[in-house]
């Protein structure tokens, strides 16, 4: 699995360095992309302040996060005010979550997580501090651990699912980790350290994963879940190994950093090596042939957030070519913006046929691409 030393040095050297390049005249305009996206969302917001609440009450949280993270919409903007009022109406003070008065069980983790992230982005601790704290405590109760009679040797241990009864997976767990970190939970908190155990078990890496399939592929990539014997949306099985793919590899790597690992940790190095070998802004790498568009916008957001967390400025791919990932994402998103200013995935899987959700993902992604302007 070892690549050239220069790639690992690129990872380490990139941390903390300011991006020095300047966008040339052929590069897309960051401001125009966002302005058109914001205008699109102004036109699709419901009177209640929500976006696409018939599909999920969590979509509004994603959209508001995207709007606020761009820095171009403030909490005083009427659109943000209405969205915050909608999210406030989802606060359940008895249960502690932010998923509504009587939500379906399978909405509780994702929806609470994205709404925590939105309220943190609003930067109003005076108004939302208690709500965020209560939600963080609620989320910890969803984690599979000793309270559900799970031990560290169990493949459910440390993970989070859709609710307290659902099989844990890395997608739910990454949002769980993101929300707790945004809520101010320290990296050495037991909840994050337990999550790290589950996350490590989702990596195709024999040296740190005790699952029987860990050595079958052993390339540093991450799969959808290690629970119940393992599963990957990219295919595979326990006998031959589960194939890792882009969105989960970025999710796993980012979550490891948020749980306290450094770029020098072998798990992080091997995960980053896989990213370099499969670098792409054209598809969700690792997906089966013809399915690279699956979860593409989720992938873009997770990619940007992960590389930003790593402090990486440029990625050196398998051919030795250096990529300014921010500029690459900017170009990819400019190419995919619809005439109405929004974005939408023609593959309506994992809810990416909803243009409000996808446009929210894109604005979150663009928030990490500021330095590519």
Secondary structure, 3 states (H helix, E strand, C coil): CCCCHHHHHHHHHHCCCCCCCCCCCCCCCHHHHHHHHHHHHHHHCCCCCCCCCCCCCCHHHHHHHHHHHCCCCCCCCHHHHHHHHHHHHCCCCCCCCCCCCCCCHHHHHHHHHHHHHHHHHCCCHHHHHHHHHHHHHHHHHHCCCHHHCCCCCCCCCCCECCCCCCCCEHHHHHHHHHHHHHCCCCCCCHHHHHHHHHHHHCECCCCCCCCCCHHHHCCCCECCECHHHCECCCCEECCCEECCCHHHHHHHHHHHHHCCCCCCCHHHHHHHHHHHHCCCCCCCCCCCCCCCCCCHHHHHHHHHHHHHHHCCCEEECCCCCEEEHHHHHHHHHHHHCCCCCCCCCCCCCCCCCCHHHHHHHHHHHHHCCHHHC
